[in-house]
Amino acid sequence: MCIAENAAKIREQMAEAAIAAGRRPEDICLCAATKMNDSERIRQAIAAGVDCCGENRVQELTTKLAENAYNGAQLHFIGHLQTNKVKQVVGKVDLIQSVDSERLLRAINKEAQLQGICQNILLEINIGQELSKSGFAKDDIYQILEQMDLYPSIRVRGLMAIPPVCENSTKNRKFFQEMYNLSVDIAAKKYDNVCVDILSMGMSDDYTEAIACGSTMIRVGTAIFGKRNYP
């Protein structure tokens, strides 16, 4: 199947999952995870109607920006961001989804202040408490949010998570539900520079489960572009 057909199929499944959960399909965004896809394939995905593009690697993002690959869609950074590469991302993307440490918060805020902008971000939660993954611990996130007044050039738009890899996608429901409950609890509180309107969770293998549990944004690569061929 071509990229347009894949995207259309995903949209159908998104709509079915949303309606089954009593939700509106239009309230859920499709983010195309564009890692290792060239500019032409990204343009095809945008033409097929994805809501935004999510890039994992700073070098790829920089190269494709120069080629105007993302024209017509919002651009997000969804990979692990090193503090020494913050300058190449802040102000270039609409949303940094993967903010996983206080050190990174400080670096983003500093660069955004220098540029005179307010950078939208998501806080990444290590919901499975995996040692191999980055992200804030669920129990620590409230303390971080209480300190957001220290970062006036950042606006927290919500949360992001990558649950543990499971053989059966339904096993991730527990983690998706925990994330949803956390986002609802945070949204009910008042924090400086925080507006929780995005819950980014669900990828190619489990996005329908994520939607059933309240995800407002899914990040899909393989199901749109096909399997990546890693060198």
N, C-alpha and C positions, 0 to 999 in steps of 0.2 A: 504493500500500500504506500501511496505517496504521502508527503507531509500534510497536505490539505485534507486528505481522506482520514489520516490518523487523528488530526485535530478535530475533525467533525465527529468522529466516533467518540472521542474523549468528551466532547461537549454533550453528546447524547447521554453518556453514562453519568456525567456530572449532574445533568438535569434530572435524570431518573433518581439518583441518590438524594438530591436535594428535595425533590417532591415527596419521596418516601419518608423523609425526615421532617416533613411539614415546613420546609424552607423554600425560599425563592431562588431559582437557579441563577438569576442575575446578581445575586448577592455574593457569589463566589467567583474569584478571579483565577484565571488560568495563566500561570507563569511558566514560560518555556525555559527549561534549564538548557542553556546553549553551549555548555562546555564541549570543546572539541568539534564544534560545528562551524563551518566557514560562513562568511558573510552572506553568500547567496542562499544557503539553506535557512539562515536566520530570516532573511527577507521573505522567503516562502512561508515560514511560520507566521510572520506578522501579517502577511497577505491572507493567511488562513484564519486570522481573527484571534490570535492569542492576545491576552490583555497586557502582558509585559514579558520582558526577557530577563532571565537571571543568569549572571555570569559568575563562575567559580574562581577564575584565575585573573589576577591583575594584568598580566602580560597580554592575555587574550582580549580582555576588555579594552585595553589601550589600543591594540592593533585594530580591532573591529570598530571602535569609535572613529578612528581615522578613516575608515572605509565607509562610514555612515551606515553601518549594518543595522543599527537599531532604530532608524528613522521610522516614525509611525507608531511606536510603542514605548511605554515606560521602560526604564532600565533599572534593574536591581542588582546588587552584589549579594550573592548567596553563599559564597565559600568562606573559608577561614581567612581572615584579614590580619596580616602582620602589621604591627605599628609603624614599621619603616616604609610601608607602602600606602599609608593613609592618604598622603598628598595626591596620589594618583586616582583615588576613588572619591573622596569627599568633594562634593560639588559637581561631580561627573555623573552621579547616579541619583535617581529619585528616592531610593530606599536602600539602606544597608541592613540586610536581614540577619546578619550573623554576628552581632556584637556580643562577645562572650566573656569579657573581663573588664574590670575597672580600669586597668591600664589602657585598654583600647578605647574606653569611653573618654578618658582624659585626652588621648591623642586625637580623636575625632573632634572633640570640642575645641581643642586648641587650633586645629586646622580650619574648622568652620568659622571660628572667630577671626582668624587672619583673612579669610575670604569674605567676611561680612555676611554670612548666610546662616540659616538654621537647617541642619541636616536631619532628615527623618531616618529613624532606625527602628529595628526590632531587637529585643533582647532574646538571645538564644538560651533556652533552658535545656540542661542535660537531664531530661526527664527519666531516662533509664539508669541514671547514676553510673554510667559506664566510664571506666578509667581511660579508655581509648578515645573518648570524645571530649571536646571542649564544651563550654557553656556554664551558666550559672546554676547552682543547686537550687532546687525548688524552694527549699526552706530559707535560702539567703536572699531571694529576689525582693522581698519587702524592704529589707534594709537598703538595698541598692536604690529602689524607687523613692525611698524617703530622702535620699541624698541627691536627687536629680536637680535640685536647685543649684548644685555646684556646677552644672553643665548647661548654662543658659543658651548655648548655640546648638543644642541637641533637642529633638522632640521624639519621645518614645511613642510609636504608633501601635505597639502591641508586642506579641511574642512569636517566637519561632522555635520549632523542635524537630529533631530527627530521632524517632524512637529506635530501640534496638531492632536489629534484623531478626525477623521471625519467619519460620517456615510457612506459617499460615497467617495471612494478613489480618484475620479476625483477632489474633492474639494482641495486636497493637491497639485494639479498642480501649483497653485499660489505660494505656499511656495517653491516647487521644482524649479520653474522657477527663483524665487528670489535668491535661493542658487546658481544656475548655473550662473546667471548674476554676482553675487558677486565673484564667483571663477574666471570667465573670466576677470573681472576687476582687481583682485589681481594679476593674472598671467601676466597681461600686464605691471605691475609695477616692480620695482627692489627693493627687500628687502634682507637684510643679512639673511642667513640661511633659506631661503624660496624658495621652488620649488613646485608650485601648480600643481601636476599631479594626485591627488586623490580627488574625490568628493563622499563621502560616504553618501548615502541617499536612502531610500526605504527599507521596511521590508516585511513580509509575505503578508500583505493585499494590499500593494500599490507599489510593486517593478516595475511592468510594467510601471506605471505612472512615477516613478522616472527615469527609463531608457529613456523614451520618452523625459524627460526634461534635460538629460545630465549626469545622475549619472554614475560614473565609478566603483562603488562598492555597492552592496546591501547586507544587513545583514538579513539573513533569518533563523529563528529557527523553528517555528511551522510548516511551510510548508514542512520542511525537516523531522523533528523528530516527529511531531504530537503535540497535545495539552499537555502542561505541567500540571502535577498534583501537585498543591501547597499544602503543608501540612497545 
